[in-house]
């Protein structure tokens, strides 16, 4: 038996003090470990595939700061580029050549994007894209899917995923009914439900927004024909299709889920990886639609720190690193080794489980499966996941502290890291 008791005294002290300073002791809810029990660890530093906490414990990390760290944390080339950029100042609030560089890279990579606007977070990107589809179509209703998360803007806090799902919250107080009355919802992977909404609301629906592969209700893949079906339905009804690729962009493939599945939306939101660990979001798409954005057009959207040179630099360097030949093949290989390994171990240890991966994104539910939507995901054994999470943490593996979050790998993860992780999983699952 390995000694699984880790010392986390300093983490506990810091988190206890944080309770009085910030709501729940955190700056973002899922970090508080509410759904898995126990206390969060407080990070001291990160490097490559690893995290060190303030007590000096080391962990293999499968959260990757919720997605951005696809090159591994604090990649030396990203850090060096940032250090050089720092010397020239942190924010200009004026045009900067680096914006052109990142914009060209994003336009070249993502099939739907002909023109792009940079913002500071995924939330901002999704808020703006919603305003844009309404401005362009002169319609107000939108369709989103249960369990999909598009940031915390009012009109998306209807049957939302991520922390809203993790904490089991109803739609948030403080959101006016008048705002969400135009947000229609359907179960993920249910084309007939979407069709029914279009028929019940003729000429009123501006567009459909979704995570083309869900990561915020756990990892859920689109059924064959679902994305294509949405493409056809939106076209047929004069509505726009928006892929929220804040998580999947540059992760599922260099060109995102739209490249992987060969379905091109009208507009796309990005974030996470394109900021290389700094705060960035972006929305982009067809030139005729993007031309509505101010100052080219009348739809207003702005930002003091948008397009700042530090965030652009981290994004550019991260995308450059991802362009190296073999990157996505490697990510797919190690992530498959992990996801398949977890399912085999679950089976051998008598735990019902289902899951999978695409490229560097993976997930597992303690449920017989298959999981097609949020209703299915909710049937998974959350209590068991909590015990699994704690056991893994004690063995030096940091998983997302919620069954409603996908896992992420980076090209800094080695086969040895995966082997160690699977060894830990075998020990933990044997005693669940
Ligand atoms: C993370 C995420 C967001 C929100 O991005 P923030 O940068 O956290 O505001 C939106 N959509 C999806 C799909 C995400 O995964």
Boltz pocket constraint, residues with backbone or C-beta under 6 A from the ligand:
constraints:
  - pocket:
      binder: B
      contacts: [[A, 66], [A, 120], [A, 121], [A, 122], [A, 123], [A, 124], [A, 126], [A, 149], [A, 150], [A, 151], [A, 152], [A, 211], [A, 215], [A, 216], [A, 244], [A, 245], [A, 246], [A, 247], [A, 271], [A, 272], [A, 280], [A, 281]]
      max_distance: 6.0
